[in-house]
Amino acid sequence: MSKILNEFLSSNLQELKDNGLYNEINVVRGANGPVIDIDGKELINLSSNNYLGLATDETLKQAAKDTIDSHGVGAGAVRTINGTLDVHVELEETLAEFKGTEAAVAFQSGFNCNMAAIQAVMNKEDAILSDELNHASIIDGCRLSRAKIIRVNHSDMDDLRQKAKEATESGQYKKVMYITDGVFSMDGDVAKLPEIVEIAKEFDLITYVDDAHGSGVMGKGAGTVKHFGLEKEVDIQMGTLSKAIGVVGGYIAGTKELADYLKVAARPFLFSTSLTPGDTKAINEAVKMLMASTELHDQLWENGDYLKKGLKSLGFNIGNSETPITPCIIGDEKTTQAFSKRLMEEGVYAKSIVFPTVPRGTGRVRNMPTAAHTKEMLDEALEIYEKVGKELNVIS
Ligand SMILES: *Cc1c(COP(=O)(O)O)cnc(C)c1O
């Protein structure tokens, strides 16, 4: 065993622990539903991305089981050899219909989509304008492409316009892309897509929207791009199948040519085994369910609004979320962590998020209500919030 590696690991672990940044992972016993069991204790779960409660849906479970029986547990190969099964093609057709695009390509995860698509389309002769609050997978995907990365102030359209102008007028780059989250997961705010599309037209930017937190949530379920009616304007839409859709995987939606190109150029498509058949079928059922009814979506928003109203009237600062994501901004890092810990002791699981994930002094406990929460659960969570808030002098 390498001594250098051992020293590297222990000193880094120690440093994280000394700075209170070492994350102890909680193990959930059983399903990740609206109430979870951690260490034998039942907690109201306000930290999952399972927005519509589909992770434990009976129809999806049955679809997965039946498909395991007919197709087996694994796809057996990468998509380009013989790992493209009928269920993958069916899912991609459903996804394109759902998103209102010509085509869609499914990947093994949302993270993989960003590894796949950015690198396939952009290269070292290009530039990418990237919102400063973009998700880690976007940042990594951009780096992998070797394009010049230009950070744009968060949702600052003047800054975007200025930097788009500079990048295009410099003549230095063959292509320029603007990439943004559709919904920003830390604050729940929404990208200003109508203005973004305007600016993109003016400077011929390629537009790429990562709608991991928007799919199933915005646009009656079809996402942020559909919410603004811009399906024909945004070049590349990325979505995850692991959050609102409740299973695992991701997809890129766009023109048929984009899909055709990704199938020959996107490295995770070429070199990593495709989604399992059972998951693929469950996802297809979930997407069809969202196209057939907005019931779960409506319940999600009702629950989100209920929780927000409750927290606000207790006197908490819930920021400016435009989605069900409900941050409860506490401020300093230590109090935020103590707050989350006390919530857990009292029966609410809501994770603290502090610097460096969010700016210093804006530590928060982030709440993700879902369609599966009952009013009783949300009321109980609010009571616990009130108790802990008063105890830690966050509210009076
Ligand atoms: C969660 C998330 C991803 C990754 O999706 P997975 O399917 O979990 O890999 C990518 N982008 C954003 C903005 C996300 O929130």
The ligand as an ORCA input file, in Angstrom:
! r2SCAN-3c Opt
* xyz 0 1
  C     -29.197     16.329     -9.509
  C     -28.672     17.138    -10.620
  C     -27.929     16.558    -11.648
  C     -27.538     15.104    -11.625
  O     -28.617     14.269    -11.871
  P     -28.537     12.727    -11.448
  O     -29.594     12.084    -12.255
  O     -28.775     12.660     -9.980
  O     -27.166     12.244    -11.809
  C     -27.516     17.356    -12.693
  N     -27.809     18.681    -12.729
  C     -28.511     19.269    -11.756
  C     -28.833     20.724    -11.848
  C     -28.970     18.525    -10.666
  O     -29.660     19.118     -9.702
*
